[in-house]
């Protein structure tokens, strides 16, 4: 960050973000995603992308389908815009290696009644609900419905739906810098789709969608993408190592192949005790209750950090 900010010239603080620089940056973003500038628009973080997508597609009696255990702002926007949402739950089975799987029966039932299908992929609970080819087939089967794929957690060993935008005009993909690049405070999100779909979003795009600092951070990390890709690979290795070790200790683990894992606890007393113990040692986790089952959510890190956590389990 010292390298980034030291290169900012004094006059850049007192003027708008240079349009030529912004265009150059957009070309770099397109090259990074292997798409054209016409296929994406920049917004204020992932939540900005979600809100603008819903606003531009808003109509009376709009019906949205959403997989459960999702980002909280979806429900905030649904409530504010009075959008009717069908939430598809996950089925828990403690006998399986990964505990959760989508309720497919409900998904296919409610997809017929919905205008927009929002699917977080990867997500906290399960990242193996559909293969990329299956998502493509579902999009083709329902050409009049819009599919919004939230890939905010992409980058930790999971496939992407990006190749689908060439063949499917009804698919939209959300990406952000929050998780993949670890740049949450930069507030940069991308909506990616077929060029015809992006035109309305380009038409209302603010003249300067990036702040000076956000633009400089984005440019640096795209030019030095090995920094994040190398770290994310180490996180993947750390996640797999941690999950394996815990399973060897007879813990039930839900590893969805994303940034975090869920550890099941039959005893809430034991869960609370461990949670407080971790906090005391400055290790911050989160307690979740899903389908009346209690879990400890652990955000993963490289192997050397995860190995230090093992002594508490």
N, C-alpha and C positions, 0 to 999 in steps of 0.2 A: 504493500500500500504506500510505503514511502516512495518507491519508484514511480508509482502512478501519480501521486499528488505533487511530487517535486517537479514534474514536467508541465504542470498547469501554469500558464503564463498569467501575469497580473491582469492584463486586459481582458482575459477570458472570464474573470469574475464579474465584470461590469457590463457584459454584453450577452445577448442570447446565444444559445448553442449554435455554432456555425452550421448553416444549412449544407454546405459542401461536405463538411466533416460528417454530418449526420447521414448524408447519402452514401458516403464512403463506408461508414459503419454498417449501414443496412446491407451493402454488398457483402461485407465480411460476415454478417449474420446469415445471409442467404447461403454463402459458401459453407459456413459451419453446419447448417441444417441440410445442405445439398438441395436447396430449392431456390426459386427466383424471388426478387424483391416483391413481385406482384402477388406472391403466395402467403405473405404474412403482414401483420400490422403490430406495432409495439404499443403497449399500454402500461398503465401504472400498476404493476404487480399482477399476480394471477387473479386476485379478487377483482381488479379493474377489468380484466378480460371477461370474467364471468358476468359481471354486472352489465357491461356494454353489450355482450352477446344476448343476454336476456332482454335488454331494453330494445335492441334493434329487431328482435324477433317477437316482441310482445304483441299480443292480441287478446281480445276478450275470450274468456274461458280457455286460456292456454293451459294445456296439460303436459306435465313433465314427468318422466320416469327417471329414478335415481337409485343407484345401488346404496345400500345402508352403510352405516359407520363412516360417514363422509365428512368433508370439510364443513364446519359449522356455518360459514357465510352463505352457503346455498340456501339453507332454511331461512336465514335472515332476509335474503332477496325475495324468496318465494312469498314470505309473509308480507313484506312491504309492497309487492306488486300484486298480491292476492292471486298467486298462481297455484293451481291445484297440483300437488305432487304425489306420485305413487312411489313409495320407498320399498325396494326389494330387499328383504332380509337375507342374511346368511344363515345356513343351517350348521349347527355345531355337532360334531361327532368326535368324542374324546378317544375313540378307538383308532382314528386315522392319524397318520404321521403329521399332516397339517390339518388342524381341527376344523377349519371353516370351508364351506363351499356354497356357492350361490344357489338360491332357490330358483332353479330354471323354470319350473312350472309357472311360478308367479311372473317371472320375467317375460316369458312368451305370451302370457295372458294379457299383461298390462301394456306390452309394446304396441298392441293393436289399438289401444285407447289413448295413446300418448302422441303429442306433436313433436316433442324433443326428448331424446334419450341421452341423459348425462351419465357417463360411466368413468369413474376414477380408476385408472389403469396405468401403473400399479397403485395399490392402495394399502392401507394398514392391515386389513383382514385377509384378503386373498388376491393373489395376482395370477391365478391359473384358471380363471373362469372360462376364458375363450382364447383360442389361438388367434393370431393376427388374421389368418386366412378366413377363420370363422366370422370375425368381425366384418371383414370385407363382404362375405356372403350375406350377412344380415343387413348390411347397408344396401346392397343390390336388391334384396327382397323387399325392402321398404323404401323405395326411392323418394316418396313424398314426406318422409320423416327426416328430421335433422339429428345427427349423432354428434354429441360434444364429448370428446375423449380428453379427460383431464390427466395429463402426463407430468404433473408437477413433481412427482417423485421419481422421474426417469433418471437413469444414470448409474444404477447399482446392479447391473446384470440383467435387466429386463428388456424384452423387445419393444419396438416402437411401432405405432400405427402410421408414421409419416409416409411410407410408400403408398398408402391407400388413397391419398388425396388426388393422385393422378387419375385414378379410375373411378373415384366416387365423388360426385359433386355435393353430396349431402353429409360429408364428414368434416368436422372442425376439431382441431387439436390445440390444447392449451399447454404451453411450456412456460417455465419461469426460471429465474436465476436463484430462487430461494434455496432449493435443496441440491440441485445438480451442481451448482457452482458454489454453494454455501454463502451466497450474497443476499441474505434476506432484506437487509436495510436498503439495498439499492432500488428496490421496488420496480423491477422490470419484468414484464410478462409479454408473451407473444401469443397471438391467435393465428393459427396456420390453417390454410384451407385452399381449395381451388381458386384460381385468380378471380373468377366471376363472383364468388362468395365474398372475397375480400374487398371488392370495389366499394360497397356501401360503408364499410368500416374506414377505408382510406378517405372517403368523402368527408367524414366528420372527425377525422384524426386531428388532434391539436397540432399547431405548427411546430411545437417543440416537445415531442413526447418523452424526451429524456432530459434529466437534469445534467449539469456539467459533470458532477461526480459519478452519476450512474453511467453516463456515456463513456467516461474515461475508464471506469472499472470494467464495463462490458467489453470495450475494445481491447484492453490489456489481457483479460482472461480468454478471449477468443483467439488472440494472437499467440497466447501461451496456454493453449488448451491442455497440454500435457500435465499442467499443475493439477487441474481438477480431475482429469481422467485417471491419472496415476493415483491420486488420493482415493477416488471412488472405488477403484479396483482393490485398494487395500482395505476399504470398508467392507466390501463384498467378502473378501477373504476372512476378515475379522468376524463378520456375521456368521459365516458358515462354520468357522472354528468354534465360536461361542455356542452356537446351537448344538453342534455335535457333542461338545463337552457336557452341556447341560442334559442332553438326552442320555448320555452315559451315566449321569447322576440320577436318572429316572424322572427328570422333569418332563412335563408335556409341553412341547414348544409348537407355536404356530409361526413358521418362517415363510412369509409370503414372497420372499425374494426382493424385498424393498429395502428401505433405510432402517426399519426397526423390526423387532420380533415381539411376540406376545408369549408370556410365560404363565401357564395356568397354575392356580393355587386352589386346592380343595378347601383349605383352611384359611378363612379370612383373617384370623388372628395371626397366623404365620406370615401372611402377606403383609399386613400392617406393620408387624415387627421388622421384617426385612426392609420394607419401604423406609421406615424411620431410621434404620441402621445405615442405609445407603445415603440418606440425606445428611446424617451426622458426619459421614465421610465425604461429603460434597459430591455425591453421585446422584444426579437428578433423573428420576424416572416418573412414570405416571400410572396410577391405578385406573383400570377400565373395567366396567361391568358390561359384558356383551352376552345377550341371550341368558341372563341370570347366572353367568359364569364370571368368576373374578380372575383378572389377569394383571400382570405387571408388564407395562410396555417399556421396552428398553431401546433407545436409539443407539445404533451400532457405530463402531469406530474401528480403526485398524487393530490388528491382532494384539499388538503390545499393550494397548489400552484395555481391550476385552479380557486379556489374560489376568490383568490386575483385578478386574471385577469378579472373576471366578471364585476368589477366596471368600466372598460373602455368600456364596450359594452352597 
